[in-house]
Amino acid sequence: MNESLSGAATSSGPIVRMENVNKHYGPLHVLQDINLEVARGEVVVVLGPSGSGKSTLCRTINRLETIDDGAIYIDGQKLPAEGKALAQLRADVGMVFQSFNLFAHKTILENVTLGPIKVKAVKRAEADAQAMTLLKRVGVANQKDKLPAQLSGGQQQRVAIARALAMKPKVMLFDEPTSALDPEMIQEVLDTMVELAEEGMTMIVVTHEMGFARKAAHRVVFMADGQIVEQAKPEEFFTNPQSARAKDFLGKLITHQ
């Protein structure tokens, strides 16, 4: 694995462990007794129909969404409720959103260096050098002095990936990272994600991109109605789904292609 991309390991167990996690939005039970483990270096793609709880699951892992009960562990440490301990553990969990979430008034370089400087007290010169290495990796180093609005959507999303990697996370979460992109920009972001997967980054990816799931995932987790219905290797899931819900989901995908 490229050590510059991930934080140092502190335990031999799973990087992410969810135990009996439940989440409600009012009367809606959006996560129902979720149990999930993600091993170091594993790429897990979460699939399912709209409203199945995929994004909520992703967002609970770094506590952007609180849970009602159960427990979530990051590299053996229980996710704290709040405070400095939560901020420290969050630094181990990179997150890439569907809407980029870059700081509009800061340059591309500043967007990538802000976290390491503010959260990890990295010296500016070192942060700048690391950021340039990452921006080269994702193919946008020549955009470093521009503002986000001057970049295409695909370029902005690749900057967002570089920004997350700058914190040297132990796991990367991707919540529908291509859903806000024009079709011609989707592939450039997926290519960057495939490279990350091949280098051994632990990744949990909520996506509708079946090609990425087939190519890069070690495991597909299929959700419906707030539950994990089925888990399998991509080839098994796509060729021989076990549950009626998964068969229905895949059948609809095929008819819409």
N, C-alpha and C positions, 0 to 999 in steps of 0.2 A: 504494500500500500504506500502511496505517496504520503509521507508523514506530515508534509506541510498542509495537507487538506483536512486532517482530523485531529481532534484532541487526543491526548495520551490516555491510554486505557488505564482504568483504576480497578476493574473487577473482571472476572472471567465469565460472569453471567451475561444475560441478554442486555443489550443497550437500553431497550424500552420494554417495560413490563406493565401491562394493565390488568388489574385484578378486580373483577366484579364491578366495573364502572357503570354508573347510571347517571343519566342527565335528563332533566325535564325542562321544557319551556311551557310553563303553565300546565295544562292538562296533557300536553303532548310529551310522550316518553320517547325522546329522540335517541338515547343510547340505553340499551337494555342488557344489563349484566355482561358487559364486554370483557372478555379475557383474550389477551393478545401478547405474544412475546416476539420481539424482533432481535435477531442475533447480530453481533458485530459483523459489519461488512455485507449484511443482507439487504437486498432491494425488495421491498414489499409494495405492490401496487394494489390500491383499494378501489374496487369497482362497485357499481350498483346504480339503480335508478335514482333520479332526482328525489330528494327528500328522504333518502335512506339512512342519513346520519354520517356520511363519509367525511364531509368537511368538519362537522362538529367533533368527530373522533380525532381528526388531525389537530384541531385547535385546542383540544383538552391536553395534548401531550406537552405543550409549553404554557398551559394555563391561560391562554387567551380566552378560553371558556372554562368556567369553574365546573366541578362535578358535584353531584348531590351525595353520592356515596361510592365506596370502593377506594382504590388506591392506584397511583401511577408512580413508577420508579424509573429514573434515568440513571443508567449505569450503576444500579444497586442503591441509589439514594432516592428516598421518597420525595416526591415533588412537594415542596412546602406550599403553604397557603398564601403567604405574602412576605414582603420585606426583603432584606438584603440576600437572604439565603435563596429566595426564589429568583432574584436577579442573577445570582451567580450560576444557578443551575440552568436558567434560561440561556445563558451564554454558551452552554454546551449543545443547545438545540437550535440549529439554523432553520429559518422559515422563509419560504418564497411563496408569495400570495399571487392571486390571479390579477391583481390590480397594481403590481409593481411596488407601490408604497415608497417610492424614492422621495427624498426631500427636494422639492421643486426649486428652492432658492440656492441650493448648493451644487457645486460642480460634480461631475461623475467621480472624480478622484476623491473629493471631500465626502461624498456619500459612502464610499468604500472604507475610508480611513476613520470615520467618526466613531464607530463602535470600538475598534481596537484602542483608540486614543482615550475615549471617555470611560469605557468600561474596564479595559485591561491595562490602562496606563502605559501603553506602548508609546515610545518616543516618536515624534512626527516623522523624522527622516526614515525610521524603520518602517513605520506604518505606510508611508508613501511608497517605499520600495516593495513591500509586500503587496500593496494594492496594485501597483503596476504589473507585477508578476501575474496576479489574478486577472487583471483586465486583459493582458495579453492572452492568457489561457482561454478566455471566453470571446476573444476576437474584437474587443472594443477599446484597446489601449490608445488608439488614435483619437478617441472621443473624450479623453480625460478632462479637458478644460471646458467642455460644453455643459449646459444645463440639461436636465432630463427631457424637457419639452422639445429640445433640438434633435432628439434621437427617435428612431422608429420604435414601435412597441416591442419588436423582437430584441432590439439593442437594449432597451430599458430593462427587459426581463433578464437578459444576460448580465447586466450590471447588478441587478438584484441578487442573482446567484453569486456573483463575485463578492458582493457586500456580505452575504451570509457566510461564505467561505472564509472571509477575512477574520472571523471570530474563531476559526479553527474548531468548528463544532464536532461533537461526537456522532451526531445524527442530523440529517437534513430532512425537513418536512416540506413537501410541495403540495399546495392546495390549489388544484386546477390551474397549473402554471401557464397553460396555453389557451385557456378559454376566452381571454380578452384580446387575443391576437388575430390579425388577418391571416387567412390560410397560408399565404406564402411565407409568413414569418414563423409559423409553428415549427417547421422542421429545424430551423437554426437553433431554437431553444431545446428541442428534443435531442439534437445531436450533442449539445453541451451536457445534457443530463445523462446521456448514454456514456459519454466519456467519464463522467464522475462515477457512474456505476462500475465501469470497467476498472477504475482505479481503486475500488474497494470502499467507497463512501457508503456508510449505512444510510439508507433512504426509505422514507415512507411517502408514497406518491399517490395522491388522489387525482385521478385523471379519467378522461373519456378516450384517451389515445390508445386504442387497442394494439397498434403497431409497436408502441413503446413497451406496453405490457408484455407482449410476446418476445421482444428483443432483449429487454434489460432486466425484467423481474425474475427473482428467484421464486417468488410465491405471489399468487393472486389471492387477495382476501375479498370475498364478495359479500356485500351488505344489502339488506332489505329490511324496511320497517324498523330501523334502529338495532338490528341484530346482525351478528356475523353468521351468515347462513352456511357458508362453504369456504374452505381454504384448499388450495391445490397448486401444484406447479403449473405454469402458464399452458404448456402443451396439453396437460390433462384437463385443465379447466375449459379451454376453448374447444377441445375435440370431444370431451366426454363429461359435461357438467352433471353433477349428481342430483341437484335439487330442482324442483319444478320452477322455482323463482329464477334460478340462473339460466335454465333452458329458455324460459320466456324472455328474459333480458337479452340473451344472445340472439334469439330468433328475431326480435325486433330490430337489433343492430343490423343483422344481415339484410333484412327487408328494406332498411333505410339507406343502405350503401349503393 
